Amino acid sequence: MGKHDKFKEKKVAAYKRELKEVETKQEKKDPLIVLSFKNFDINQGQSFEEWQAEKLLSVAVNKLRALCEYTIPQATNAGMLKIYTKVPFPPESGFEHPKHIPPDIDWCSMHIGNKPCVIGYFEDNIFHIVFLDKDHEFWISKKKNT
């Protein structure tokens, strides 16, 4: 065995030791929320232009940007999102279930203010935004104590 072979052998052994030290535990984390407007329904609710005229669009975009810093469980625990799991579509709604949206999804709402909401659903960690609902007509509820 020549000098060069011994040197190569030592270098390989040192490299293998370095690799062992580099091994890290990678926890599987829930992915952060991402947004999609692919299924946005232009026939119901309001348009982006209407929300801009009402000074709601920038508030909504800021809240949606903040939402993207969370996982779905974190966002629901923080009260940023409400996921409706008990019924496929609200029984009392000013909206109709769009034909291009699967029937078996869990609808979600994100309040932008007292009444205004962004309505959509999740597919994995993707929040598909379907409606802009400034008058809270997606899930019409009876007023309490009246």
C-alpha positions, -999 to +999 in steps of 0.1 A: +000+000+000+015+033-011+015+066+007-013+079-014-035+050-006-031+055+031-039+091+027-071+083+008-081+057+034-077+082+062-096+108+043-125+084+036-127+074+073-128+110+084-155+118+059-176+089+072-172+102+108-183+137+096-214+123+080-224+105+112-221+137+132-242+156+106-272+133+110-301+152+124-335+143+135-361+159+113-395+160+129-424+158+105-442+191+109-476+200+097-472+222+066-481+259+067-512+271+051-510+283+014-537+301-005-554+293-038-579+314-058-583+288-084-619+280-074-630+316-066-667+320-075-672+352-095-710+347-096-717+349-058-705+371-031-685+402-039-656+409-062-621+421-052-630+455-066-661+457-044-640+448-014-614+474-024-641+501-027-654+491+008-617+493+022-619+456+031-595+442+005-562+453+022-575+442+056-583+408+041-550+404+023-531+413+056-551+387+075-546+361+048-509+368+048-508+363+085-528+331+081-500+317+059-477+317+090-498+290+107-506+254+102-543+245+101-545+233+137-527+264+149-550+287+129-581+270+142-568+270+178-560+307+175-596+313+163-584+326+130-605+300+111-637+282+117-641+248+100-677+236+096-676+198+099-712+189+109-729+197+076-717+197+040-732+232+032-749+256+055-786+249+058-795+286+058-773+303+033-774+332+009-751+312-013-755+281-034-729+253-034-709+259-066-710+231-092-672+232-096-666+225-058-666+189-046-697+181-025-680+164+004-657+192+016-656+210+050-663+247+045-643+272+064-648+309+073-623+335+083-637+367+097-621+399+084-642+422+106-675+418+125-695+407+094-671+403+065-657+368+059-635+350+035-651+316+027-634+285+014-622+250+021-590+231+027-575+205+004-544+193+024-529+226+036-542+246+007-570+271+016-591+274-015-609+308-013-643+305-029-663+335-017-659+370-004-689+375+020-691+411+033-726+408+047-722+374+065-747+356+042-728+324+038-739+310+072-770+329+081-777+325+118-806+338+139-798+367+161-793+357+197-815+372+225-839+391+203 
